[in-house]
Amino acid sequence: MRKRSHRKRAAVALLTAAVLGVAGCDAGGASPAPSGSARAAPVWDRSPDSVAAVGDSITRGFDACSVLSDCPQVSWATGTDTAVDSLAVRLLGRERAARRSWNHAVTGARMADLPGQIEQAVRHRPQLVTVMVGANDACRSSTRAMTPVADFRAGFETALRTLRRALPRTQVYVASVPNLKRLWEQGRASPLGRQIWRLGICPSMLADAEALDAAATARRDTVQKRVEAYNRVLREVCARDRRCRFDGDAVFAYRFGTAELSHWDWFHPSLTGQARLAEIAYRTVTAPQPVA
C-alpha cells in the first residue's frame, strides 16, 4: 500500500509540474524552444536601402558611352541611365539611387585591389555591396601572368574580412567572372573587332584571334579553365558567409552576342550588355531565400 501511495503521489507531482509549466508559458513566462523552421528564418533582406559597388571596368561602364572612357551613369550596379535600369534603380528607385548608391570600382582593377575598394565602400555603411572582379586577373599578357588561383582566393577572403570587421550585417552580391572564351567566339568574326584586339586587349585570350592551331587553342582553354577556377573560388568563399550571394555562374553562363558588346573595343558591355547584367543581379538579390 505504501509503495502504491508513493507512486500515486509522484505521478500527481509530475502532472502538476507539467500543468504549471504550460500555464507559466501562457502567462508570459519563457516561451517554448523555437521550431527548426523558426531557427532557420531567412537573414537576407531582398530590399536593401543603399548600394555600394566595387570591381573593375565593367562596373565603371567603360566604353559603354564613349571611347576609352568610364561611364558610371550606365553601370549595371549603380547607374541612373534609363537605358540600363541598374540594380540600384530597381531596388531604390531612380531618385534614391542617385543619393544612396556609390561606385568604387576602378578600371583595370584585379582581385588584389578589392580590399582597398571595400575600405572605401564601408565608409558609406551600405546595406548591399556588389562585387564583380576577376576578368583582369585572367586577361593578362600571357597565361603565365594570370593571377594564381590561391592568390585570387586570398584576395577575396581578405576583402570579405575587411567588410565584416566594419559591417557584419551588410549583404554582398557576387557576380561570376564573364565567359572570356565566348567573348572570343562572338567577336572574332568581326574584322573591326580583330583589329581592335590587336591593340592589346586581353591578349591571353584574344591575341591572334583567327589562329586555330593547337597552341592557340591550348592557350584559350588555359584561360577558360582559370576563369572557371576563379568562379569556384567566388562560390566557395561566398558560401561560408550567410549574408553573401553568388550569382550561381549566371553571368558566366549568359549567352551574350555582339549586341551586348561595346563596338569601340568588342570587349566591354554595351548599354544593352549593362542592362542584362543588371537583370541578372536583380534576380539574384531579390530571389527568396530557401529555408534550411
N, C-alpha and C positions, 0 to 999 in steps of 0.2 A: 504494500500500500504506500509506504514511504517513497519507494522508487517511482511508483506511478505518479504520486503527487508532485515529486520533484520534477519529473519530466513535463508534467502539465504546466507548472509554474514557469519553467524555462521556455516552453512554447508560447505562453502568453506574453512573456517578456520580449521575445523576438518579434512577435506580431505587433506589440505596442511600439517598439522601436521603429519598425518599418512604417507604421502609420504616422508616427511623429515625424519621421524623415520626410515622407511625402508631403505632410502638412506644412513642414518647415519650408520646403521649396515653394509651395503655393503661396505661402505668406511673405515671400520675398527673401528667403534665405538663399544659400548657394544653389545655383541652377545646375541641372544635370550636365555631365560632360557633353560637349558638342558631338554631333554625329560626324561620321567620316566626311560627308559632303560639305558640312559646315567648316570643318578644318581646312578643306581644300578650296575654299571660296576664292574666286579669281582675284588676282592682285593687279591685273593690267587695266589701266584706265584708257578706254577707247576714245576719249575726247579730251586730251591734254590741252591746256590753255596757253602754252608757249612752246616754241620750237627753235632749237639751235642746230645748225648743220656744220659738219666737219667732213673733210675729204680732199678731193683733188679737182682738176679742171672740169670734170663732168658736172660737179655740183656748183661750180662757178659759172656755168653756161658758156664756157669758152667756145668761140667760133660759131655760136648759135645766132648771133645778131650781126656781127661784122668780123672781118678777117683779123686773126691774131689778137683778139680782144676778149676779155672776160665780159659776160653779160648776165650779172647775177639776177636781174629782174625777170629772167626766164628760167631760173634754176628750178629743177623739179622739186627741190626741197623747200625753198623759202621765197621763190619769185612771186611777183604780183601780176605778171602779164596774163591777160585773159586768154591768150592762145595756149597757155600751158596749164593753167588751173593747178597750181602747185599743191604739194601736200599741206603746207601751212595754210593756204587759202581754203582748201577743202575742210580742214579741221577748225579754223578760226574765223573764216570769212575774210574778205579782201582788206577791209579797213583794219581789223585787228591784226591780221598777218603783217601788215606794214609796221605795226608797233610792237608786236610780240613775237617776232622771229628774227634770227640773226644768222649770218652766213660767215663762218670762219674757215671755210675750205680755201685751199691755196692751189693755184695751177702749178702742176709739176710735183705735187706732194706725193710722198710714199708713206708706207706704214710707219717708218721711223719718225715721221713728222706728226703723227696723230696725237701722242701725249701732249705736245705743246699746244695743239689746236684745242684739245679738250680743256686745258688750263684756261684758255681764253673763253671758251663757251660757258664754263661753270660760273663765271662772274655774273652772268645774266640769270642764273638759277632757273634754267628752263625745265619744264616738265617732261619734254621729249628731246632727245638728241638723235639726229640721223647721221649714219656713217656710211660713206661709200668711198672705199680706197682699195688699192691693190693693182689697178691696171698699170700704173707706172713702175711697180715692182717687177712686173713681167715684161713691160716694154722697155728694154734696155738695148745697149749697143750690140750685145751678143747674149746667147743663152747663159754663158758663164757669169755675166754681170747681173743676172736676175737675183733678187733678194732671196737668200736661203729660207726654206720653209721654217726652220727653227727661229730665225731672226724675225720673220713675219709674225709668228706666234708670240714671241716675247714682246714685240711692239704692241700688239693688240691687247695682251694681258696687262701690260703697263698702262695703256690708255684707259682700260676699264677700271683698274685700281685707282688711277688718278681721279676718275669720275666718282667712284664710290666713296673715296675719302671725303670729298666735298659734298656730294649729293647722293646719299644712299638710296633715295626713293625715286630718282629720276629714271625715266624709261629710255630704252635705247632701241632704235630700229637700225638693223644692219643689212645693207644691200649686198648681194653677191657680186663678185667681180664679173664684168661682162665677158661674153664669149669672143675672144680675140680671133679665133680661127674663123668664126662666122664672119667677122669683120673683113678678113682677107677674102673669103669666098664671095662676099657681096660686092666688094669694091674693086676686085682685080679685073673685072670685065670693063671697067671704065678707063679709057686712055688718060683722061684728066686725073682720075684718082691715082693711077700708077705713077704718073709724072709727079704729082704732089708728094706721094710717099717716098720718092727718090730723094726728097729734101731731108730725109732722116726721121720720118715719123714711125715710131715703133719698129725699129729695124729688126729686132729679134723675130718678129712675126711677119712684117710687111716688106722687108728687103727682098729684091729680086722676085717681085710678085708673080711674074709669069713663069718662073722656074718650077718645074715639076719633077726634077731629078731626085734621087734617093736622099742626097744630103739636105736639099731644101725641105723635102717632106719630113725628114727626121727632125730638122730644126723647128719647124712649125709644131710638130707633135710634142716636142720637148716643152715648148712654151705653153701649149694647151694643157699638158699634164701639170705644169706648175700652177696655172690658174686654177685648175680643179683642186690641187692641194691647198692653195690659199683659201678656197671656199670651204674645204673641210675644216680648216683652222677656224674660220669665222663661225661656222656652225657649232663646232665643239666648244669653243670658248664662250660663245653666247649662251649655249645651253646650260652652262654652270651658273648663270645669273638669272634669277627668276624674273627680273624686270628687263630682260633683253629679248628681242625678237629678231631672228634671222629670217630672211625672205624665202627660205626653202629653195634656194637656187632659182628663184623666179626671174631675176634679171639675167642671169647666165643663160637660162633656158629660153628666154624670149626670142622669137624668130623674127628679128628686125630685118628690114630691107633698106634699099638705098634712100627711100623717103625719110627714114629716121636718122640719116647721116648728114652732117654738115657738108655742103658741097664746096666749102672753102678748104676742107682738109680731108674729107672722106674718112674721118676717124671719130670725131666728137659727135654727140647727138645734135640733131637739128631741133627746131622748135617742136616738131612732131615727135621726135625721139624723147625730148624732155617731158612732153605730156604723157608719153607711155610710161616713163619711169615714175612719174607722179601717180599714175593709176596703180601701178604695182605696189608702190609704197603705201598708198591709202588702203588698198585691200588688206595688206598685212597688218597695218596699225589698227584697223577697225574690226578685224576678224574677232569673233567671240573666242574667249579663252577656254579650252577644254577643261573640265573639272576632273582632277586626278582621282 
